[in-house]
């Protein structure tokens, strides 16, 4: 299916950069624009990069947040998948502020005509809401309400609180930011923007108990409630309050699951134990990878969860994949040593152990598994950055090999299919279909042991009843009755009425 360009552009976010201006005592105006304009655009239904996401991209790319050239602005936008950039200038005369914004089309590199607005400084919130409406109108999907109505719907935030918030965002150090954000809250105790920014500052400083208190004060019906609950869950994980974190992430996962929510929910379940629905950590982590296979943290977390759940072979499979991507990951190598030993693969475990101690001698006392050790990795942002597309490119190449392999298999060219599918599995070791089709090719060529291994790999990636039944039949043909019965029992755990598995086990 080809997605129309208009649909792609409509879903691509808009990024707002701080406007340039005279600075000095009014430097906070630039941060007010960079924070409040994206929030107003979001309220109008425009996909947008919020200020915190943009600053993370600056940090990751080692690009200053101010004084950007057009080329550098475009680089930031491309990294975030943004289609439009709002740039501009501000100036002030006495107690009046004038704003001139333009929209830069990332694809074409063209600038729109200036969008102008001006008024009293203490009316800047309404001014920015009007500008947001104008920017939204210039997009592919016009706002669903009138300009005056939207401007009149501005939250009742005192100017002194808004100014303190913006001054805090513009502050050069964390201590000053915290002081000014608290000042904003003193001026307006229910100021959700200040609560969220202060809570994020506390999470980053590992002041997790304070962060939980701050973020829990964000009103449940606030547009910022989801962001606040996500960060609150991160703080609870840091404090070891896993049942509380599990409840928070579980609620976030119901209306709108995201990969980061499912990852963190899985880590909470890993430590708190399955919830009332019996969901396992590994199930949640597999779902996270289905939603975003580019996340670097999830494969390690899944490998570690499978180890703690008692599936050492599956754990080793995932951890070996992590090390193929990053051989320097000592946590993954340590967990792999433990998984290989638990799986009875002593020679491989010893080789990995020697390699680990060579680069990390401090691990020498960790030869025995320590399930209580926190090797898992929490994702602190619901929309993690993915600035390195190399692995994504590998998956696209893998998909090409997979398609060719499937066609060759259907045409009866098993040798050619095997070559293509092997390459697909190498480029994307977590592609369950590549392992499944390769297993079927091996079975047709009479390589039953390799076929069984391939089916197990496919199941380690995605637990599927049909594939498990296929493995059950293959094991039965190989004369491995005990292993076949074990697979049949696993089928019935997932599908208690499965006729084939019940018949094999002699159940009516």
C-alpha positions in Angstrom: 0.0 0.0 0.0 1.4 3.4 -1.0 0.6 6.1 1.5 -0.2 9.5 -0.2 2.3 12.2 0.4 -0.4 14.5 1.9 -1.1 11.9 4.6 2.6 11.6 5.4 3.0 15.3 5.7 -0.1 15.7 7.8 1.3 13.1 10.3 4.8 14.5 10.4 5.3 16.9 13.3 6.1 20.6 13.4 9.1 21.8 15.3 9.3 25.3 17.0 12.6 26.9 17.5 13.2 29.8 20.0 12.9 33.1 18.1 16.0 35.3 18.0 15.8 38.7 19.8 17.5 41.2 21.9 18.0 38.9 24.9 18.8 40.4 28.2 15.9 40.8 30.7 13.5 39.6 28.0 15.4 36.4 27.0 12.6 34.5 28.6 10.3 35.5 25.7 12.1 33.1 23.4 11.6 30.2 25.8 8.0 31.1 26.3 7.5 30.8 22.5 9.4 27.5 22.3 7.4 26.0 25.2 3.9 27.4 24.9 3.5 27.6 21.1 4.0 23.8 20.6 1.5 23.1 23.5 -1.1 25.3 21.7 -0.4 23.6 18.4 -0.9 20.2 20.0 -4.2 21.4 21.5 -5.3 22.3 17.9 -4.5 18.8 16.8 -1.2 19.6 15.0 1.5 16.9 15.5 4.3 18.7 17.2 7.8 18.2 18.7 7.7 19.5 22.2 10.4 21.6 23.7 11.9 18.8 25.8 12.1 16.4 22.8 13.8 19.1 20.8 16.4 19.8 23.5 17.2 16.1 23.7 17.9 16.1 20.0 20.2 19.0 20.4 22.1 17.2 23.2 22.3 13.9 21.2 23.6 15.7 18.1 25.9 18.0 20.1 24.3 21.1 18.5 23.7 24.3 20.6 20.1 25.1 21.2 20.4 28.8 20.0 21.9 30.6 17.1 21.2 27.9 14.6 21.9 28.1 10.8 19.1 27.0 8.5 21.1 23.9 7.6 21.6 23.0 11.2 17.9 23.6 11.9 17.0 21.2 9.1 19.4 18.6 10.5 17.6 18.7 13.9 14.2 18.5 12.1 15.2 15.5 10.0 16.5 13.7 13.1 13.1 14.2 14.7 11.1 13.5 11.6 9.6 17.0 11.5 8.3 18.4 8.2 8.0 22.0 9.2 10.1 24.4 11.4 8.7 27.5 13.0 11.4 30.2 13.2 11.3 33.9 13.8 12.3 37.0 15.8 10.9 39.0 18.7 11.5 42.5 19.8 10.1 44.7 22.6 9.4 48.3 23.1 8.6 49.2 26.7 5.9 46.7 27.8 5.0 45.7 24.3 6.3 42.7 22.4 6.3 42.1 18.6 6.7 38.6 17.1 7.4 37.7 13.5 7.3 33.9 12.7 7.9 32.0 9.5 7.4 28.4 8.6 10.3 26.6 7.0 9.3 23.6 4.8 12.0 21.0 5.5 11.5 19.1 2.2 11.6 22.2 -0.1 13.8 24.4 2.0 11.3 27.3 1.4 10.1 29.9 3.9 6.5 31.2 4.2 5.5 34.8 4.4 6.0 36.2 8.0 3.1 35.7 10.5 3.0 38.8 12.6 1.5 39.5 16.0 2.0 42.1 18.7 0.6 43.3 22.0 1.2 43.9 25.7 3.9 41.7 27.2 1.5 40.5 29.9 -0.8 39.2 27.2 1.8 37.0 25.6 -0.2 33.8 26.3 -3.1 34.9 24.2 -0.7 36.3 21.6 1.0 32.8 21.3 -2.4 31.0 21.1 -3.4 33.3 18.2 -0.1 32.6 16.5 -0.6 28.9 17.0 -3.9 29.1 15.3 -2.3 31.0 12.4 0.4 28.4 12.0 -2.1 25.5 12.2 -4.2 27.2 9.5 -1.2 27.2 7.2 -1.0 23.4 7.5 -2.8 20.7 5.7 -5.5 20.3 8.3 -7.1 23.6 9.4 -8.2 24.0 13.1 -11.7 22.9 14.0 -12.6 26.1 15.9 -12.3 29.8 15.3 -9.4 31.9 16.2 -11.2 34.1 18.7 -12.7 31.0 20.4 -9.3 29.4 20.7 -7.6 32.5 22.0 -10.4 33.0 24.6 -9.8 29.4 25.8 -6.3 30.2 27.2 -5.8 28.7 30.7 -6.1 31.3 33.5 -2.4 31.5 34.3 -1.2 34.7 36.0 1.4 36.5 33.9 3.9 36.4 36.9 3.7 32.6 36.9 4.1 32.3 33.2 7.1 34.6 33.2 8.7 32.7 36.1 8.2 29.4 34.2 9.8 30.8 31.0 12.6 32.4 33.0 13.2 28.9 34.6 13.3 27.3 31.2 15.8 29.9 30.1 18.0 29.5 33.2 21.6 28.2 32.6 21.8 25.8 35.5 19.5 23.2 37.2 19.5 25.0 40.6 18.2 28.3 39.1 15.7 26.4 37.0 14.3 24.6 40.0 14.1 27.8 42.0 12.2 29.6 39.3 9.9 26.7 38.6 9.0 26.6 42.3 8.4 30.4 42.1 6.0 29.8 39.2 4.1 27.3 41.4 4.0 29.7 44.3 2.3 32.2 42.0 -0.1 29.6 40.6 -0.1 26.2 42.6 -2.1 24.4 39.9 0.3 25.3 37.1 0.7 21.9 35.3 3.4 23.1 32.9 5.6 24.1 35.9 4.8 20.8 37.7 5.8 18.8 34.7 9.0 20.7 34.1 10.0 20.5 37.8 9.2 16.8 37.9 11.3 16.2 34.9 14.2 18.1 36.5 13.8 16.0 39.6 13.8 12.7 37.7 16.9 13.7 35.8 18.6 14.6 39.2 17.5 11.2 40.6 15.5 13.0 43.3 12.8 10.4 42.6 10.8 10.7 45.8 10.3 14.5 45.2 9.5 13.8 41.6 6.7 11.4 42.5 5.2 14.0 44.8 5.5 16.8 42.2 4.2 14.8 39.2 1.2 13.3 41.1 -0.1 16.9 41.5 -0.7 17.2 37.8 -4.4 17.1 37.3 -5.8 13.8 35.9 -7.7 15.7 33.2 -4.8 17.9 32.2 -3.4 17.6 28.6 0.0 17.0 30.4 -1.4 14.2 32.6 0.0 11.4 30.4 3.5 12.8 30.3 3.3 13.3 34.1 2.2 9.8 34.8 4.9 8.4 32.6 7.6 10.3 34.4 6.0 9.4 37.7 6.3 5.7 36.8 10.0 6.2 35.9 10.6 7.7 39.3 8.7 4.8 41.0 10.9 2.3 39.2 14.0 4.1 40.4 12.6 4.0 44.0 11.8 0.3 43.8 8.1 1.0 44.1 7.4 -1.6 41.4 3.7 -2.3 42.2 3.0 1.4 41.9 4.9 1.7 38.7 3.1 -1.3 37.3 -0.3 0.2 38.0 0.8 3.5 36.4 2.1 2.0 33.2 -0.7 -0.5 33.0 -3.2 2.4 32.9 -1.1 4.2 30.3 -1.0 1.1 28.1 -4.7 0.6 27.9 -5.9 3.6 25.9 -2.7 4.2 23.9 0.2 1.7 24.3 3.6 2.9 23.2 6.8 1.0 23.0 8.4 2.9 25.9 5.3 2.4 28.1 5.3 -1.3 27.4 9.0 -1.5 28.1 8.7 0.1 31.5 5.5 -1.8 32.3 7.4 -5.0 31.6 10.2 -4.0 33.9 7.7 -3.2 36.7 6.1 -6.6 36.2 9.5 -8.3 36.2 10.1 -7.1 39.7 6.6 -6.9 41.1 5.3 -10.1 39.6 2.5 -10.7 37.1 -0.6 -8.5 37.6 -4.2 -9.7 37.9 -4.3 -10.5 34.2 -1.3 -12.8 34.5 0.7 -10.9 32.0 4.5 -11.7 31.9 7.3 -9.2 31.6 8.6 -11.0 28.4 5.1 -10.7 26.8 5.1 -6.9 27.3 8.6 -6.5 26.1 7.9 -8.5 22.9 4.9 -6.1 22.3 7.2 -3.2 22.8 9.5 -4.5 20.1 6.6 -5.0 17.8 5.6 -1.4 18.1 9.2 0.0 17.7 11.9 -2.6 16.8 14.5 0.2 16.7 14.6 0.7 20.5 18.0 -0.3 21.8 17.0 -1.0 25.4 14.3 -3.6 24.8 16.3 -6.6 23.5 18.5 -6.6 26.5 15.5 -6.2 28.8 13.8 -9.1 27.1 16.8 -11.3 27.3 17.2 -10.5 31.0 13.4 -11.1 31.6 13.5 -14.5 29.9 16.5 -15.5 32.1 14.6 -14.5 35.2 11.5 -16.3 33.9 13.5 -19.5 33.5 13.9 -19.7 29.7 17.7 -19.7 29.4 17.9 -20.7 25.7 15.6 -17.9 24.6 17.5 -15.5 26.9 20.8 -16.4 25.3 19.3 -15.9 21.8 18.3 -12.3 22.6 21.4 -11.4 24.5 23.6 -12.7 21.7 21.7 -10.4 19.3 22.4 -7.4 21.7 26.1 -8.2 21.6 26.1 -8.4 17.8 24.8 -4.8 17.7 27.1 -3.6 20.6 30.0 -5.9 21.6 31.0 -3.5 24.4 27.7 -3.9 26.3 29.1 -5.5 29.5 25.6 -5.9 31.1 24.4 -8.0 28.1 27.6 -10.1 28.2 27.3 -10.8 31.9 23.6 -11.8 31.5 24.6 -14.0 28.5 27.3 -15.8 30.6 24.6 -16.6 33.2 22.1 -17.7 30.6 24.6 -20.0 28.8 25.6 -21.6 32.0 21.9 -22.2 33.0 21.3 -23.7 29.5 24.2 -26.1 30.0 26.4 -24.5 27.3 29.5 -24.3 29.6 32.2 -23.9 26.9 30.4 -20.9 25.3 29.8 -19.4 28.8 33.5 -19.8 29.7 34.5 -18.1 26.4 32.1 -15.2 27.1 33.3 -14.9 30.7 37.0 -14.6 29.6 36.1 -11.9 27.2 34.0 -10.0 29.8 36.8 -10.1 32.5 39.3 -9.0 30.0 37.5 -5.7 29.4 35.8 -5.4 32.8 37.9 -6.9 35.6 35.6 -5.5 38.2 33.0 -8.2 37.2 35.3 -11.0 38.4 33.2 -11.7 41.5 30.0 -12.0 39.5 30.5 -15.5 38.2 27.3 -16.8 39.9 24.0 -15.5 38.7 22.5 -12.7 40.8 18.8 -12.4 39.9 18.3 -9.4 42.2 20.9 -7.4 40.2 19.3 -4.6 38.2 20.6 -5.2 34.6 17.4 -3.9 33.0 17.2 -0.5 31.4 14.3 2.0 32.0 13.3 4.3 29.1 12.9 7.8 30.6 11.0 9.3 27.6 7.8 8.0 26.0 9.1 9.1 22.6 12.7 8.0 22.6 15.0 9.5 20.0 16.3 7.2 17.2 19.0 9.3 15.5 21.0 6.4 14.2 19.1 4.7 11.3 21.8 2.1 10.5 19.9 -0.7 12.2 16.7 0.3 10.6 18.4 0.2 7.2 19.6 -3.3 8.0 16.0 -4.3 8.6 14.9 -2.9 5.3 17.6 -4.9 3.5 16.6 -8.0 5.5 13.0 -7.5 4.3 14.3 -7.6 0.7 16.2 -10.8 1.3 13.1 -12.3 3.0 10.9 -11.5 0.1 13.3 -13.0 -2.4 13.7 -16.1 -0.2 10.0 -16.6 0.1 9.6 -16.5 -3.7 12.5 -18.9 -4.2 11.0 -21.3 -1.7 7.6 -21.2 -3.4 9.4 -21.9 -6.8 11.2 -24.9 -5.3 14.7 -23.4 -5.3 15.5 -24.5 -1.8 19.3 -23.7 -2.0 18.6 -20.2 -3.3 15.9 -19.7 -0.6 18.2 -20.9 2.1 20.9 -18.3 1.0 18.4 -15.4 1.0 16.7 -16.4 4.3 20.0 -16.9 6.0 21.1 -13.4 5.0 17.7 -12.0 6.2 18.2 -13.6 9.6 21.7 -12.3 9.8 20.7 -8.7 9.0 17.7 -8.8 11.3 18.1 -11.6 13.8 14.8 -10.7 15.5 12.7 -11.3 12.3 10.6 -14.3 13.4 9.4 -15.0 9.8 12.9 -15.3 8.5 13.7 -18.0 11.1 10.3 -19.7 10.4 10.8 -19.9 6.6 14.4 -21.0 7.1 13.2 -23.8 9.4 10.8 -24.9 6.7 13.5 -25.0 4.1 15.7 -27.0 6.4 12.9 -29.5 7.0 12.3 -29.9 3.3 16.0 -30.6 2.9 15.9 -33.2 5.6 17.8 -31.1 8.2 15.4 -31.7 11.0 17.6 -30.6 13.9 18.3 -27.3 12.2 14.6 -27.0 11.4 13.6 -27.5 15.1 16.2 -24.9 16.1 14.8 -22.4 13.6 11.2 -23.0 14.9 12.4 -22.4 18.4 14.1 -19.1 17.4 10.9 -18.0 15.8 9.0 -18.8 19.0 11.5 -17.0 21.1 10.8 -13.9 19.1 7.0 -14.3 18.9 5.0 -17.0 20.8 2.6 -18.3 18.3 0.3 -21.3 18.7 0.5 -22.3 15.0 4.3 -22.3 15.0 4.4 -24.3 18.3 2.1 -26.9 16.8 4.5 -27.1 13.8 7.4 -27.7 16.2 5.3 -30.3 18.1 4.7 -32.2 14.9 8.4 -32.1 13.9 9.6 -33.3 17.3 7.1 -36.2 17.1 8.4 -37.1 13.6 11.9 -37.0 15.1 10.9 -39.4 17.8 11.3 -36.8 20.6 8.0 -37.6 22.3 8.8 -35.9 25.6 9.7 -32.7 24.0 6.7 -32.9 21.7 4.4 -33.4 24.7 6.0 -30.3 26.4 5.2 -28.2 23.3 1.6 -29.5 23.3 1.2 -28.5 26.9 2.5 -25.0 26.1 -0.1 -24.8 23.3 -2.9 -25.6 25.7 -1.7 -22.9 28.1 -2.3 -20.4 25.4 -5.3 -22.1 23.8 -7.0 -24.6 26.2 -9.4 -25.8 23.5 -6.9 -26.6 20.8 -8.1 -29.8 19.3 -4.7 -31.0 17.9 -2.8 -30.5 21.1 -5.5 -32.1 23.2 -5.6 -35.1 20.8 -1.9 -35.6 21.0 -1.9 -35.5 24.8 -4.9 -37.9 24.9 -7.3 -35.3 26.4 -11.0 -35.3 25.6 
